[in-house]
Amino acid sequence: MTPFFGKVALITGGSRGIGRATAHLLAARGADVAFTYRRQEEAATEVAGAIRCLGRKALAIPADLTEMEAVRRVFARVRETFGALDFFIANAAATAFKPLLEVKEHNVDKTFAITVKGFLVAAQEAVPLMEGRRGRIVAVSGIDSLGCLPRHGTLGAAKAAMEVLTRYLAAELAPRGITVNAVNPGLV
């Protein structure tokens, strides 16, 4: 079954964990897949190779998603390589798992840059690539947005903000035929 044949997907944080599994699943269902990674080049090479073994195109893009120009360059690469986008999965996240009284400003800045600001900029960049394609944007949230987990306060707050952005984007983009949803996979 290849229900996504001819479709293009972009996943942030696609070299490991949920992102990696999502990249494999989309490729197995026929999509060409671009994904970002930050440091794990070997893992990214393995994911890209596995996608290509499924007969799909793969594009591994190194990017520091705390920098908004890097986010924009990711979408420029997708445009140059594929010309369009059908699925954008906002999966990347980073934080310092510390009690809130020990969190430093740079920890908060990094967490919110990727999870909130980066997500919004990415959605803004994705929409023009999805025009006329019934695009799908999926934000990967976390169980720490629903309840208190030790050392998860900063990430939980960022994921909760991302969920609110998701609801607003869903309302704003529905008339364009683009759906926006958040998933909360729980503890992984």
Summary of the structure (lengths in Angstrom):
residues: 188
radius of gyration: 15.9
end to end distance: 27.5
largest distance: 50.5
contacts: 640
relative contact order: 0.14
helix: 51%
strand: 15%
